[in-house]
């Protein structure tokens, strides 16, 4: 499987792989909520969904990581940021609205743009600034922020902040493109496990009983490793040879699948204004992706 992921595929095949992988991530909430229904607290659910892949990847790539001392700081920085982003995102899926958490996470291109200006010296054009402006409007609509009283649901901040931390991690990786994607992925899962474990200790979240804990670990192994870790590795690898703009557009399938599945199975209903916000944010993602494509063509 690892050899298949490492191979450089044709643009058509790689596009199908990114679309399918992102769609699977749109269903991340399903096995996590099934696990929670067995009496497992949200933080413990996420703990097992990160710990099992972390152990698997550590067995495979820990020796290789030990030989890459020049990139340890990169792996640590990106791992802590993306690990935090993944933790906030997963908890948001469990305790908040699946639709709103996923859509708000897809404000990530905005944070990546702003951070890229500061740390990578990037100069976004008018199209990118326009995308940021309309995405900010879409964020206000989805979060139902009252412009007069500035009230919002605190749980929505999980989805919003997850995108901020994810953007910080991706900017760190973009600054060092020669870093190994497999070691970076391992670092992200290990850091996510450490962050979740620390949160459990600080908040004093009770450990589930042995039977529920065993089932949670099994779900984390089956879905965390075979489905979500594999698809994550796939996307990270494809991002190394496919236009970031195309990848960005294809990954929007995650938001669409999450919103539709939450409507069908959880009965989550968005207001008309929130649907407008969803469409605005997704449109902003497409604009950012097209901007990236234009930039790549200009470099070529």
C-alpha positions in Angstrom: 0.0 0.0 0.0 2.8 2.4 0.9 4.5 1.7 -2.5 1.2 2.6 -4.2 0.9 5.9 -2.3 4.6 6.8 -2.9 4.3 6.3 -6.7 3.7 9.4 -8.9 0.4 8.8 -10.7 -1.0 10.6 -13.8 -2.8 13.9 -13.2 -6.2 12.2 -14.0 -5.6 9.3 -11.6 -4.2 11.5 -8.9 -7.2 13.9 -9.2 -9.6 11.0 -8.7 -7.6 9.8 -5.7 -7.7 13.2 -4.1 -11.5 13.6 -4.7 -12.2 10.1 -3.3 -9.8 10.6 -0.3 -11.3 13.9 0.6 -14.8 12.5 0.3 -13.9 9.8 2.8 -12.7 12.5 5.2 -16.2 14.1 4.9 -17.4 10.9 6.7 -14.9 11.1 9.5 -17.7 12.0 11.9 -19.5 8.7 11.4 -17.1 6.2 13.0 -16.2 8.8 15.6 -19.8 9.3 16.7 -20.4 5.6 16.6 -17.5 5.2 19.0 -18.8 7.9 21.2 -22.2 6.2 21.4 -20.5 3.4 23.3 -20.0 5.7 26.2 -16.6 7.0 25.2 -15.9 10.7 25.9 -15.1 12.8 22.7 -11.4 13.4 23.8 -10.9 9.7 24.3 -12.5 9.0 20.9 -10.0 11.2 19.3 -7.2 9.8 21.4 -7.6 6.4 19.9 -8.1 7.7 16.4 -4.7 9.4 16.6 -2.8 6.9 18.8 -3.4 3.8 16.7 -2.1 5.5 13.4 0.7 7.1 15.4 1.9 3.7 16.7 1.6 2.2 13.2 3.6 5.0 11.5 6.2 5.0 14.3 6.9 1.3 13.7 7.4 2.1 10.0 9.2 5.4 10.0 10.8 6.1 13.4 14.2 4.7 12.2 14.1 6.9 9.1 13.1 10.0 11.2 16.2 9.5 13.5 18.4 10.0 10.4 16.7 13.2 9.4 18.0 15.5 12.3 18.1 18.5 10.0 14.3 18.5 9.8 13.4 17.6 13.3 12.4 21.2 14.1 10.3 21.3 11.0 8.5 18.0 11.9 8.0 19.2 15.4 6.6 22.6 14.4 4.3 21.4 11.7 3.3 18.3 13.8 2.3 20.4 16.8 0.3 22.8 14.6 -1.5 20.2 12.4 -1.9 17.9 15.4 -3.7 20.7 17.3 -5.8 21.5 14.2 -6.8 17.9 13.8 -7.7 17.7 17.5 -9.9 20.8 17.5 -11.5 19.6 14.2 -12.3 16.1 15.5 -13.7 17.4 18.8 -15.8 19.9 16.9 -17.3 17.1 14.8 -18.2 15.2 18.0 -19.6 18.1 20.2 -20.7 20.6 17.6 -22.3 20.7 14.2 -20.7 18.5 11.6 -21.7 20.9 8.8 -20.5 24.1 10.5 -17.3 22.6 11.8 -16.3 21.3 8.4 -17.2 24.4 6.4 -15.4 26.7 8.9 -12.3 24.5 8.7 -12.2 25.2 5.0 -11.4 28.8 5.7 -7.8 27.4 6.0 -6.7 29.0 2.6 -7.3 32.4 4.2 -5.0 31.7 7.1 -2.4 30.1 4.8 -2.4 33.2 2.7 -1.9 35.6 5.6 0.7 33.4 7.2 2.4 32.9 3.8 2.8 36.7 3.5 4.5 36.9 6.9 6.7 33.8 6.8 7.2 33.0 3.1 7.2 36.5 1.6 4.2 35.7 -0.7 2.4 38.6 -2.3 -1.3 37.7 -2.9 -3.1 39.5 -5.8 -6.4 41.1 -5.9 -8.2 37.9 -6.6 -6.8 36.3 -3.5 -7.8 39.3 -1.3 -11.3 39.2 -2.8 -11.6 35.6 -1.9 -10.5 36.4 1.7 -13.1 39.1 1.9 -16.0 37.0 0.7 -14.9 34.0 2.8 -14.9 36.2 5.9 -18.5 37.2 5.0 -19.4 33.5 4.6 -17.9 32.7 8.0 -20.1 35.3 9.7 -23.2 33.8 8.0 -22.4 30.2 8.9 -21.5 31.1 12.5 -24.6 33.3 12.7 -22.6 36.2 14.2 -24.8 39.1 15.2 -23.0 42.1 13.8 -24.6 44.3 16.4 -24.1 42.2 19.6 -21.2 40.1 18.2 -22.6 36.9 19.7 -21.6 33.5 18.4 -21.7 29.9 19.5 -18.4 29.1 21.3 -18.4 25.5 19.9 -18.1 26.9 16.4 -14.6 28.2 17.4 -13.4 24.6 17.3 -13.9 24.5 13.5 -12.6 28.0 13.0 -9.4 27.5 15.1 -8.8 24.1 13.6 -8.3 25.8 10.2 -6.0 28.4 11.7 -3.6 25.8 13.3 -3.8 23.6 10.1 -2.8 26.6 8.0 0.2 27.3 10.3 1.3 23.7 9.9 1.0 23.6 6.1 3.0 26.9 5.9 5.8 25.4 7.9 5.9 22.4 5.6 5.8 24.5 2.4 8.9 26.4 3.6 10.8 23.1 3.6 9.5 21.1 0.6 12.4 18.7 0.8 11.1 17.3 4.1 9.9 13.7 3.9 6.0 13.6 3.8 6.0 10.2 5.6 8.0 11.5 8.6 5.9 14.7 8.6 2.7 12.6 8.8 4.1 10.5 11.6 5.0 13.6 13.5 1.5 15.0 13.1 -0.2 11.9 14.5 2.3 11.6 17.4 1.9 15.3 18.3 -1.9 14.9 18.0 -1.8 12.0 20.4 0.3 14.0 22.9 -1.9 17.1 22.7 -5.1 15.0 23.2 -3.5 13.1 26.1 -2.5 16.4 27.8 -6.0 17.7 27.3 -7.4 14.6 28.9 -5.2 15.0 32.0 -5.7 18.8 32.3 -9.5 18.5 32.0 -9.7 15.3 34.1 -11.8 13.4 31.5 -12.6 10.0 33.0 -11.3 6.9 31.2 -14.0 4.7 29.7 -14.5 1.2 31.1 -12.3 -1.5 29.7 -14.9 -2.9 27.2 -15.7 0.6 25.7 -12.0 1.5 25.7 -11.2 -1.7 23.8 -13.9 -1.0 21.2 -12.6 2.5 20.8 -9.1 1.3 20.2 -10.3 -1.2 17.6 -12.3 1.5 15.8 -9.2 3.7 15.9 -7.1 1.0 14.4 -9.6 0.0 11.6 -10.8 3.4 10.6 -7.9 5.6 11.8 -5.3 3.5 10.1 -6.9 1.8 7.1 -9.2 4.7 6.0 -8.2 8.1 7.3 -4.4 7.7 7.8 -4.1 6.1 4.3 -6.1 8.8 2.6 -4.2 11.5 4.5 -0.8 10.1 3.3 -2.2 9.9 -0.2 -3.2 13.6 -0.3 0.1 14.8 1.3 2.1 12.8 -1.3 0.0 14.0 -4.3 0.4 17.6 -3.1 4.1 17.2 -3.9 3.6 16.9 -7.6 0.1 18.3 -8.4 -0.9 21.9 -8.7 -2.0 23.2 -5.2 -4.9 24.9 -6.9 -6.3 21.7 -8.3 -5.8 19.9 -5.0 -7.6 22.6 -3.2 -10.6 22.4 -5.5 -10.8 18.6 -5.3 -10.5 18.6 -1.5 -13.7 20.7 -1.3 -15.5 17.4 -1.8 -14.9 16.8 2.0 -17.1 19.8 2.9 -19.9 18.8 0.5 -20.0 15.2 1.7 -19.9 16.3 5.4 -22.8 18.7 4.9 -25.0 16.4 2.9 -24.3 13.3 5.2 -25.0 15.4 8.3 -28.4 16.5 6.8 -29.3 12.9 5.9 -28.2 11.1 9.0 -28.2 13.7 11.8 -31.0 15.9 10.7 -28.8 19.0 10.8 -30.6 21.8 9.0 -28.9 25.0 8.0 -30.9 28.3 7.6 -31.0 30.0 4.2 -28.4 32.5 5.3 -26.1 29.7 6.5 -26.4 28.0 3.1 -25.4 31.2 1.5 -22.4 31.3 3.8 -21.5 27.7 2.8 -21.6 28.5 -0.9 -19.6 31.7 -0.3 -16.9 29.9 1.6 -16.7 27.1 -1.1 -16.6 29.7 -3.8 -13.7 31.5 -2.0 -11.9 28.1 -1.9 -12.3 27.7 -5.7 -11.0 31.3 -6.3 -7.9 30.7 -4.1 -7.3 27.4 -5.9 -7.6 29.1 -9.3 -5.2 31.8 -8.1 -2.7 29.1 -7.2 -3.1 27.5 -10.6 -2.4 30.8 -12.4 0.7 31.3 -10.2 2.0 27.8 -11.0 1.5 28.4 -14.7 3.4 31.7 -14.5 6.3 30.0 -12.8 6.4 27.3 -15.4 
